[in-house]
C-alpha cells in the first residue's frame, strides 16, 4: 500500500495562489484498490504528473462541498468509469456533495452519480466494500455535513480528520489509528473557526496515539512559516513521529500493516 500526496495546500488563499498543490491524496493498492480522497483543484493533472493513472481508481471519497475538496471529483469519476461508459467504481461522500444542504451544493451532478455506486456517508455510519471499511467521523465545520474518514483494512487503520476545528470528542472517532492525517490550516493561538491549528493537532495526536501523524491541507501562512519546524516540535513534544506532507510525497504504508 502506498500513500500519495497530490496536493498539500488548503483553504481559499492557498488554493487561489497554488502556494501548494490542492489535489488531495491517494491510497494505492489497499485490498487491490486505489482510493482518491478529497480531489480538489488539480487532482487530475497531478495524478498524471506523479504517474498515477486516474482510470485505475476504484473509490473516490469527498468529505464536503468546499472547492478545495471536491473540484476534480467529476472528472475523476469520468476517468474511473472509462468516460462514463461503464457502471463501475464507488463514490462515498457527504450529504452536501451528493444532495446539497441548504445553500451548499451539490457538487457532483446526478449525471456523474449515475455510473459509480454512490454512498452518502454521515458521521458514525460505515460503508464496506470487500475488505475495506470506510467510517464517517465527526467534524465541526462551515459545511455541517462534512465528514472525516476512518479507513480500515486488515487491522490497519488510516484516519483523516477532513476540515474541522478541535472539539473534546474529536479523538474518539480516530482512536486506534495507525496513521492519522490532519487538515491543519495555521499555526499560533488565534483560532480559525472550523479548522485545526498546529497546537490542536498536537493535542489530537497525544489523545489518539497513532504510529505516525501527517499534517496536510496547509494554509498560506503555515506554508510560508516553515511547517517542518512545527512538526519537529510536535514530534519532540509527543514522542510520535509527525510529518509535514509535501506535494508529491509518497509513503509506504506496508510498514504499518500488522505491525
Secondary structure, 3 states (H helix, E strand, C coil): CEEEECCCECCHHHHHHCCCCCCCEEEEEECCEEEEECCCCCHHHHHHHCCCCHHHCCEEEECCCCHHHHCCHHHHHHHHCCCCCCCCCEEEECHHHHCCECCECCCCCCCCCCCCEEEECCECCEEEECCEEEEEECCCCCCCCCCEEEEEECCEEEEECCCCCCCCCHHHHCCCCCEEEEEEEECCCCCCCCCEEHHHHHHHHHHHCCCEEEEECECHHHHHCCHHHHHHHHHHHHCCCEEECCCCCEEEHHHHCCC
